[in-house]
């Protein structure tokens, strides 16, 4: 994994925490609120994470499609624990 600045590391951790706990990635506004960051800093971090192959953004949007190894969209690859779907995989 590439080296990231502290802000980008915080954004990545938040994304992974949200995916693990809820099965969904937070939107940009939620990231801004949770980490008390301006939108510009959040977007720069998301672009760094995408260049580092940690996430995939929907083209031409601010929507997060994947937070590797989790998918923020429905896929045929379901991850279940004790018979309950928890996440989708890429």
N, C-alpha and C positions, 0 to 999 in steps of 0.2 A: 504494500500500500504506500502511496506517496506520502511525503511529509505535508501536514497541513498546519496552518496557524491555529491558535487557541480558539478563535471564534468558529472556525470551520469544524474543529473537533467537537465543540459544544453542540453545533447544529447537527452533526452526524449522530452524536449520542442521543439527542432528543428524537431524531427520526427513528433510530433503532428502538428506543424505549417505547415510542408510540406504536410502532409496528408490533412489538412483542406483546404489549398490554391490550391493544385494541384491534389489531389486524389492519389498521389504516394509518396512513401517513398524515401528519398535521399539514394544514395549508399554510401559506406564507404568513398570513395574519396571526395564526396561532403561534408559529415559530417566533415572530416578532414579539408577541405578548409574553410568551413563556420565558424567553431569554433576554427580554428588554433590549432588543436590538432594532436599529432602523432598517427599513426595507432594503436599502441599498446594501447593507452588510449581509443581510440574509441572502439576497440574490447572488452576491459575489460568492458567498460560501456554497450555495447550491451549484453554481457554475463550476467551482473548484471540485466539488464532490463528483459532479458529472464527468469532468475531464479525468478525474482519478478512478473512474469506473466503479464508484460506490453507489451511485444512484442513476436513474434514467428519468429525464423530464419529458413531459408531453411536448412535442414540437410546437413552437410559437405560443406557448402558454407558461403559466407559473405552476402548473400542476405536476406533482411528482407521480410518476408511473411505477417506478420500482425503487426499493431500498434494498439492495442486494443483501441476502438472498430472497427477500420477500417481495411479492408483487402487490401493488396498491390497486390492482384491477383483478377481476375474476379471470382465472386461468383454469385449464383442465387439471392443474397440479395442486391438489388440496393437501394440506398438512393437518392431520387429525391427532388428537390426544384423547384416549379413552372414548373413541367413537364420535367425538365432537370436533367439527371443523374449527380450527383456530386461525389458520393463515392460508393464503395462496402463495405458491412458489412461482418462480420465473420459468 
